[in-house]
Amino acid sequence: MSELQKNIFRIHLGLVLAELICLPAFVIEIMRALGGNELSWAYVFEWPLFAVYAVYMWSKMLRQERGQEKPKRRRPPDEEDPRLAEWNAYLASVHQINQPATRDKRDV
């Protein structure tokens, strides 16, 4: 079994474990909510959201592992960002204003 297959198996196993946790937790919380525990109503909606998030992460991790993830579009490094240049100029001016007065070494 190759390293890729092992990693894919681990990702599938992670999804199965996550769903095996979310499903019983959902059932327990819905029984508690129907039994009169008002706080459990929040968990009734929370556990399915966790299950959906687990599926989202599973699909994302599979794409990443298989090398199918789309590369993020980045700006070329030689292209100047005017907002970044403005921010850097602002920071430089702030540091010049807040510089403590230097004392002469003879005063120490």
N, C-alpha and C positions, 0 to 999 in steps of 0.2 A: 504494500500500500504506500503510495507516494505521499509526500508531505502535503501536497495540495488536497489530496483526498482526505487525509487525516483532519486537516483544518476545516474542510467542508462538512465532514461528519460532526466535528465539534460544534460548528455553527448550527447544524440541524438539531443536535442534542440539546443545545442551549435553548432553542425555540420550544422544543417539546417540554423541557423542564419548566420554562416560564409559563407555558400554557397550563401545565399540570398544577402549578401554584395558583394561577389566576382563576381557573374554573371553580375549584372547591371554595376558594375564598369568596367568590361571587355568590355561590349557593349559600354559604354560611351567613354572609351579610344580608342576603335577601330574606332568609328565614328570621334573622334577628330583627330586621326592619319591620317585617310583617307581624312580629311578636310585640311590637311596641317601642323598640329602641329607635328613637328618631335620628340619632347620630349615624346609625348604620345606613340610612338612605344615601348619605354622601359616599360611603364605600360601595354601595350598590352600583353607582355610576363610575367610581374610580377604578375598580378592578377590570371592567371591560376596556377602559382606556389604557391601562397597563398592558393588557393582552394585545390591543391594536398596536401599541408602541413596540412591543416585542416583535410583532410581525414586520413592522417598518424597519427596525434595526436588523432583523434577520435578512431581509431582502437587500439592505444596504451593505451588510457585511459580506453576503454572497457575491454581489457585484464587485466589491473591493477585492475579495480573494481571487476571483476569476480574472481580474484585470479589466473589467468591463465598465468601470466607473469613468464618467466623462471628466476630462481634466477641467479644472476651473480656469475660466478666462482671466488672464492677468494682463496688466498693462506692461508694455515693454519697459525695461529698466532705464533706457535712455530717454524716455518721454518724461518731460517735466510736468508735475502736477502743480497748477497755480495755487490751489488751496493749501497744499503742503508747504510751498515756498512762503506763502503768507503767514502760515502758522509758525514756521521756523523763524521768520523775521520777528514775529511777536515775542516768541520765547527769548530770542537774543536780546530784545529791548528790555524785557522784564528782568533778565539776569544782569544787565548792565545797571539798571536802577537799583536793584537790591544788593549790589556788591558792597560789602563792608569797606569802610575806609581803611586803606593799608597804613599800618604804622611803620615808622622808620625803625630799623633793627637796633639803632642806638638807643631808642626810648625804652627798650626792654631791660 
